[in-house]
Amino acid sequence: MSLISKLPTELVEEITRHMDKCVLKNFGSVCWRFRSIVEPRLYETIGLNNPETSYREVLKLLIAIDKRPRMVSRTEAVTIFESNQATGESELVQAAKLDPTVTVNEIISHLLSKLPILHSFHIRFPPCLPHLRCGLGIPFDFSNLRKIVNIRLPWYSLSSTAGLPPTLARLDLERVGHWSTGIMWKICWSIVPNRSMLRAQTQVD
């Protein structure tokens, strides 16, 4: 164990390039030094795909990033399933150093702002009660994202005051439920200055 832990950092990094995620996790548990090398590779892609736990997982991830910011230094893609839980977890909110009144989407926006080379973000939406989500959805703030290229989200999450990053090349807006495509496009055209980046997708539940 002592000999392995003394390997040069460059050699350790080269070794990890040939490991899958399962092996990487085990390798990272050998010592704290290896963990700091392995974590950025484990978090190159982040997927929180359970709507029952995604809110809690975002908060836990923020707490971890605050302690070890390097862990997301290589994160390029994030997918989050819109949470069914919009309140609670007060202890985690406090541990993440957030305002108690912060909304779920504000928390997600805060998380994205912590990812220095984020290129792609996808927010998935629940198949149930889309009309309720359309009425209550709070827009995301993308103004702090400096490397983002692709964004995919329900159209109702786009705000008329939202600042779209200049690096954005593609914006996929998904129609939810039975909302009129015409209404959706009318709103989208008024929001997005560069219409060539828009792509529309439809999901009817």
N, C-alpha and C positions, 0 to 999 in steps of 0.2 A: 504493500500500500504506500509506504513512504517513498519508494523509488518511482512509482507511477506519478505521485503527486508532485515530484520534482522535474517532470518532463518539461522541456521548453514550451512556452505558450504556442509558438508557431507549429510545433509538432502536434500538440493536442488539438489545435484547430484543424489541422490536416486530417487527423484521425477521425474527427467528428463528421467530416464531409462524407464519409463512407458509412454512416450509421443511419438507420431509420429512426422514427420518432420514439418508438418503444425502447430501443437500445439507448438512444440519447438520454431519455429520462433516467434510466438506470445508471448511465455513466455520470450524469450530473449529480447523482446522489453520493458519489464517492467522496467528494470534498467540496467545500465552498468555492474554491478556486475553479474547479471544473464546472460547477453550477453557473458561475458568471460567464463562462465561455459557451456553455450549452444553451442557456436560456434564450438568447437572441435567435438561435436557429429554431427552437421550439415554438417561438412566437412570430415567425415570419408570416404566418397566416393565423388569424384568430376567428373562430367560429363559435358563436353562442346561439345554438339552434333550438333551445328548449324555452318556450314562452313562459313556462312555470318558474324557471330559475334564472332567466337572462338578466333581470333587473338586479338580483343579488350578485350574479357573477360579474356584472359590470362594476359594481361597487367594490367587490373584492379585488378585481383587477386594478382599479384605481389605487387602492391601498398598497398593493404590491409594487406598482410603478413608482409610487412616492418613495418607497424604500429602496427600490432597485431600478432606476430609470433606464439603465442599459438593457434591460430585458426586452424592451420593445424598440431597440435601436434599428432592428432590421424588419420590423412589421410593415408589410406592403398591402395586405388585404384584410378587411374586417367584414364579417357577416354577422348581423345580430337579428334575432327574431323578436319583433315588437312584443314587449312584455305584457302579460295579462295582469300583472301586479303594478299598480301605479303609486302605491303608498307603502308605508311600513319600513322595516329595516332601519329604524332610527339610529341604532348603535353603529351600523356600518356606515350610514350617512355621516355620522359624527367622526368616525375613524378616518373617513376619506376627506375630512376637512371641508365639507360642503355645507351650504346653508340648509337648514331643516326644511325650508319651503321649496327647495329646488325640484323641478319636474324631471320625469324620466328622460325626456328628450334633451333637456339641458345637461343632464348627467352624461348622456351618450356623446353629446357635442363636446363636453369637457374631456371625455376619454379620447376622442379623435384628435383633439388639439395636443395631446401628449405623444402622438405618434409622428416622429419627425420626417419619415419618408413614406407615409401612407399614400398609396396610389389608387386604391379601389375600396369603395364602401357600399355595402348592400344592406338595407333594412328590410327585412321580410315582415309581412303582416299576417295576423291571425285570420283564418277562414271564417270565423264566426263574427256576427254583428258588425259587418263592415260599415254600415250606415252610422252606427254609433261612433266608430273610430273616426270617420270622416268629420263628424261634428266636434269631436273632442281632441283631435290630433293637434299637438303643439309643434310648430315648425322647428326644424333643426337650424343651427347656426354653423355655416360652413366657412365663415369669413376668416377663420384662423388656420385653415388648411392650405399649406403653401406648395404641396407636391401632388395633390389629388388630381387624378386624370379621369376616373370613372366613378359615377355615383348612380345608384339604382334605388328607388324608393317609391312608396305610394304617392300619387300626385298631390294628395291633400296635405302632405308633410312639407310642401314647398311654400315658403312664405313670400308675399309680395315685397317684403322688406329684406328678404334674405340676401346676403352678399355671396354670389357665386365666385369661387376662386378663378383667377385668370388662367390657371393651368388646366382647368376642366376641359376635356375633349369630348366626353360623351355623358349625357344625362338621360337615363332610362326612367320614365315615369309609368307606373303601373296603375291601370284603372281598376278600382276595387268595387266589387258588388255590381249593382245595376245603375250606377251613375252614368249619365249621358256622356258619350264620347265627345259630342260637340261642346258641351259645357266644360269638360275637362280641358279640351284644347284651347278654348277661348281664354280660360284662366291662365293656362301655361304660356300662351303667346304673350300675355300681358306681363308675365314675370321674367321670362328668359330672354335676354337681349340678343343672344346669338342662337338663332333658331336652328341652325344647321347641326348643333350638337344634340338636339332632342331626338329621342327614340321613344315610341309608345308601345306598351305591352298591355294586354288585357287579361284580367283574371276575374271571371264572374262566378260567384259562389251561389 
